[in-house]
């Protein structure tokens, strides 16, 4: 059975709706700026939400909970979906959750709020959710994997409607982790470029509705995940895990190619090369491809949801988005990186994601 996409929302420094975000990308506007943080000796490039502005919305939650609630609420308002109905489910994707609770940012809250089930319960209770929200926390594929899981639930008649919300914040914990891998870039990130020097972090929240009802003309055809079990942080040098889940996704969809690839593209040497190897093995080197990290930075658990929504908007509006930061090919396999935002007739899109521990995910979206 087809699973349809419905209402969606993106909250990022580029805007508080999906359309605001998509329009910003059409004008090649990046959210990345050099910012100063109390927990970092030096300023660094990242995309940072205006916490003061968003805090004015309501005040009794952590910042992560606020942006999740605001994003989900927009989808609820657009669609009329009632999460108090037992046929509907909320799935939250995040890599770190309320990690800043452990950094004493909220001394008035119990540190139990840092537990992912507590985070999920808090957000679910706001919407009087009948079902306990599910949390997907699987490194940087969390957002896309949550969408794939939602599709499977609906196909199996477990639920009629599912809202997937992905969110993560920049914190001392996150920054120190990527610094320990020497993965942070001192300049704007350049996915797949020969002169890339690492990632920029980002933060945001995004929500999307999946349904058995034909709410739009875009469906998720298929999706799969795979783990290459190569290293705790380093991906397979030959792209084994990503190639496997891309191959399975194409087989399940009954397709051999697509019109667009929305890659993970973190701008680290190993990730970009691994993806290039996998795409080459899957015979996708001629397909127009982009990474959105040059606009948003790496938003971790939100990335798969944000980038899926942009992919769906690209299909709906027949536009391919420039891969910001790319100038000179920097992988062993030649890819068809999009260097100019343009109109293009689109029907299908492959969305991929990869993360620490060798995890990978892929899904195909189609306009019908």
C-alpha positions in Angstrom: 0.0 0.0 0.0 1.2 3.5 -0.7 2.2 5.7 2.3 1.7 9.4 1.6 3.4 12.4 3.0 1.3 15.2 4.4 1.8 18.4 6.2 5.3 19.3 7.3 7.3 22.0 9.1 11.0 23.1 9.4 12.2 25.3 12.2 15.7 26.5 11.5 17.7 29.8 11.5 16.4 30.2 7.9 12.7 30.3 8.9 9.9 28.7 11.0 8.0 27.0 8.1 9.0 24.6 5.4 8.2 27.2 2.7 10.4 29.8 4.3 13.2 27.4 4.5 12.8 26.2 0.9 12.6 29.8 -0.4 15.9 30.6 1.5 17.6 27.7 -0.2 16.3 28.8 -3.6 18.1 32.1 -3.0 21.2 30.1 -1.8 21.0 31.6 1.7 23.0 29.8 4.4 22.2 29.7 8.1 25.9 29.2 8.9 27.6 32.0 10.8 30.6 32.2 13.1 29.3 32.1 16.6 30.7 32.4 20.1 29.8 30.0 22.9 30.7 30.0 26.6 31.8 26.4 26.3 34.2 26.9 23.4 37.5 28.7 23.5 37.2 29.8 19.9 34.1 30.9 17.9 33.1 28.4 15.2 30.8 28.2 12.2 27.4 26.7 12.9 23.7 27.4 12.3 22.2 28.5 15.6 18.5 29.1 16.4 17.5 32.4 18.0 16.8 31.0 21.5 15.5 34.3 22.9 13.0 34.7 20.1 11.7 31.2 20.4 11.6 31.4 24.2 9.0 34.0 23.9 6.6 31.5 22.5 6.2 29.6 25.9 8.5 29.1 28.8 7.9 25.9 30.8 10.0 23.5 28.7 13.6 22.9 27.7 14.6 24.5 24.5 14.7 21.2 22.6 11.2 20.4 23.8 10.0 23.9 22.8 11.1 23.6 19.2 9.7 20.1 18.9 6.3 21.2 20.2 6.3 24.3 17.9 7.2 22.2 14.9 4.7 19.4 15.7 2.0 21.9 16.5 2.3 23.5 13.1 1.8 20.1 11.4 -1.2 19.4 13.7 -2.7 22.7 12.9 -2.2 22.2 9.1 -3.5 18.7 9.1 -6.1 18.5 11.9 -4.4 15.2 13.1 -5.3 14.5 16.7 -2.6 12.7 18.6 -5.1 11.8 21.3 -6.6 9.3 18.8 -5.1 5.9 19.4 -4.8 5.4 15.6 -2.1 8.1 15.4 1.5 8.0 16.7 4.3 10.5 17.3 7.9 9.4 16.6 10.8 11.6 17.8 14.3 11.3 16.3 17.3 12.8 18.1 20.9 11.8 18.8 21.4 13.6 22.1 17.9 14.7 23.3 18.0 17.0 26.4 21.7 16.5 26.9 22.0 20.1 28.0 20.0 19.3 31.2 23.1 17.5 32.4 25.1 20.7 31.8 23.0 22.4 34.4 21.2 24.7 31.9 17.9 24.0 33.7 18.7 23.8 37.4 14.9 23.9 38.2 14.3 20.6 36.3 15.1 17.1 37.4 18.1 15.6 35.6 15.8 12.7 34.6 14.5 15.0 31.9 17.7 14.1 30.0 16.4 10.6 29.6 15.0 10.0 26.2 11.7 8.4 27.4 11.2 11.5 29.7 11.8 13.8 26.8 9.3 11.9 24.7 6.7 11.8 27.4 7.0 15.5 28.0 6.4 16.3 24.3 3.7 13.6 24.0 1.8 14.9 27.1 1.6 18.4 25.5 -0.5 16.9 22.7 -2.4 14.5 25.0 -1.0 11.6 22.9 -2.9 8.4 23.3 0.1 6.4 22.3 3.5 6.6 24.1 5.8 8.4 21.6 8.5 6.3 20.0 12.1 7.5 20.1 14.6 6.7 17.4 18.1 7.5 18.4 20.5 5.9 15.9 23.3 8.4 15.3 22.9 10.6 12.3 20.5 8.4 10.4 17.9 8.8 13.2 15.6 11.2 11.2 15.5 9.2 8.0 15.2 5.9 9.8 12.3 7.3 11.8 10.5 8.1 8.5 11.2 4.5 7.2 9.9 3.0 10.5 6.7 5.2 10.2 6.2 3.8 6.7 6.4 0.2 8.0 4.0 0.8 10.8 1.4 2.3 8.4 1.9 -0.5 5.9 1.4 -3.1 8.6 -1.8 -1.3 9.7 -0.4 -0.5 13.2 -1.4 3.2 12.8 -3.2 5.3 10.3 -1.2 8.5 10.7 2.3 9.1 12.1 4.0 12.4 12.8 7.8 12.2 12.7 9.7 15.0 14.5 13.5 15.2 14.4 15.4 17.7 16.6 18.9 18.3 18.0 20.8 21.3 19.5 24.4 22.4 19.6 25.9 21.7 23.1 29.2 21.4 24.8 28.8 17.6 24.7 28.2 17.6 20.9 31.0 20.1 20.1 33.6 18.2 22.3 32.7 14.9 20.6 33.3 16.1 17.1 36.4 18.0 18.2 37.8 14.8 19.6 37.6 13.3 16.1 39.2 16.5 14.5 36.1 16.7 12.4 35.2 20.4 12.9 35.9 22.8 10.2 37.4 26.3 10.8 35.6 27.6 7.7 32.3 27.1 6.0 31.8 23.4 5.2 32.3 22.2 1.6 30.6 18.8 1.0 32.3 16.7 -1.7 34.8 19.4 -2.4 38.6 18.8 -2.7 39.2 21.6 -0.2 36.8 20.4 2.5 38.1 20.5 6.0 35.2 19.1 8.1 31.7 19.7 9.4 29.8 22.7 10.7 27.3 21.9 13.4 23.6 23.0 13.1 20.5 22.9 15.2 16.8 22.8 14.3 13.6 20.8 14.4 11.4 19.4 11.6 8.2 17.5 11.5 6.3 15.6 8.8 3.1 13.6 8.6 2.9 10.2 7.0 -0.5 8.7 6.3 -2.4 5.9 4.7 -4.7 8.6 3.2 -3.7 10.4 0.0 -2.8 13.8 1.6 -0.5 14.8 -1.2 0.9 13.5 -4.5 4.3 12.4 -2.9 4.8 9.0 -1.4 7.6 7.1 0.2 8.1 4.1 -2.1 10.7 2.2 -0.1 13.4 2.4 2.5 16.1 0.4 4.2 18.9 0.6 6.7 22.2 -1.3 6.9 25.3 -1.3 9.1 28.8 -1.9 7.7 30.2 -2.6 11.2 33.5 -1.0 10.1 34.5 1.2 13.0 33.0 3.1 15.9 33.2 6.3 14.0 34.8 5.7 10.6 32.6 4.5 7.7 33.5 1.6 5.4 36.2 2.6 2.9 34.2 0.9 0.1 30.7 2.1 1.1 29.5 -1.4 1.8 26.7 -0.4 4.3 25.3 2.5 2.2 25.5 0.5 -1.0 23.6 -2.4 0.6 20.7 -0.2 1.8 20.6 1.8 -1.4 20.4 -1.5 -3.4 17.7 -2.9 -1.2 15.7 0.3 -1.5 15.9 0.3 -5.3 14.9 -3.4 -5.4 11.9 -2.8 -3.1 10.8 0.1 -5.2 11.2 -1.8 -8.5 13.5 0.9 -9.8 17.0 1.2 -11.1 17.6 4.9 -10.9 16.1 8.2 -9.7 16.0 11.8 -10.8 17.7 13.3 -7.8 19.9 12.2 -4.9 19.9 14.1 -1.6 23.1 12.8 0.0 24.3 13.0 3.6 27.4 14.9 2.6 29.0 16.0 5.9 32.1 17.5 4.3 34.5 15.1 6.1 37.1 13.3 4.1 36.0 9.8 5.0 32.2 10.3 4.8 32.2 12.0 1.4 34.5 9.4 -0.1 32.5 6.6 1.3 29.3 8.0 -0.2 31.0 8.5 -3.6 32.1 4.9 -3.6 28.6 3.7 -2.7 26.9 5.9 -5.3 29.3 4.7 -8.0 28.7 1.1 -7.1 24.9 1.8 -7.4 25.4 3.4 -10.8 24.2 6.8 -9.7 27.2 8.9 -10.7 25.2 10.7 -13.5 22.2 11.5 -11.3 22.1 15.2 -10.0 23.2 15.1 -6.4 23.4 17.6 -3.5 24.2 18.0 0.1 22.3 20.5 2.2 24.9 20.8 5.0 26.2 24.0 3.4 22.9 25.6 4.3 22.0 24.0 7.7 25.3 22.5 8.9 24.9 19.0 10.4 21.7 19.0 12.5 22.2 15.4 13.6 18.9 13.8 14.5 17.0 16.5 12.7 19.0 16.2 9.5 17.1 13.3 7.9 13.8 15.0 8.5 14.8 18.5 7.3 16.5 17.1 4.2 13.6 14.8 3.4 11.2 17.7 3.6 13.4 19.8 1.2 13.5 16.8 -1.1 9.7 16.5 -1.1 9.5 20.3 -1.8 12.0 19.8 -4.7 9.8 17.2 -6.2 6.7 19.2 -5.7 8.2 22.4 -7.3 10.5 20.7 -9.8 13.6 22.4 -8.6 17.1 21.1 -7.9 19.0 22.9 -5.1 22.6 23.9 -5.5 25.0 21.9 -3.3 26.4 25.0 -1.5 30.2 25.0 -0.9 31.1 22.7 -3.7 33.6 24.0 -6.3 36.2 21.4 -7.1 35.5 17.6 -7.2 37.1 16.0 -4.2 36.3 12.3 -4.3 37.8 9.4 -6.2 34.5 8.8 -8.0 33.1 11.5 -10.1 29.6 12.6 -9.0 27.1 14.9 -10.7 27.1 17.6 -8.0 24.4 20.3 -8.5 26.3 23.6 -9.0 23.3 25.8 -9.8 19.8 25.9 -8.5 17.5 25.3 -11.4 14.2 24.1 -12.7 14.1 20.4 -13.6 11.3 18.0 -14.2 11.4 15.6 -11.2 9.5 12.5 -10.3 11.8 10.5 -7.9 14.4 11.3 -5.2 16.8 9.0 -3.3 17.5 10.3 0.2 20.4 8.8 2.1 22.0 9.2 5.5 25.0 7.8 7.3 26.3 7.9 10.8 28.8 6.8 13.5 29.0 3.1 14.1 28.7 2.4 10.4 24.9 2.9 10.2 23.3 3.9 6.9 19.7 4.5 5.7 18.1 5.2 2.3 14.6 5.9 1.0 13.0 6.7 -2.3 10.3 9.4 -2.6 8.1 9.6 -5.6 5.7 12.1 -7.1 2.6 10.3 -8.4 
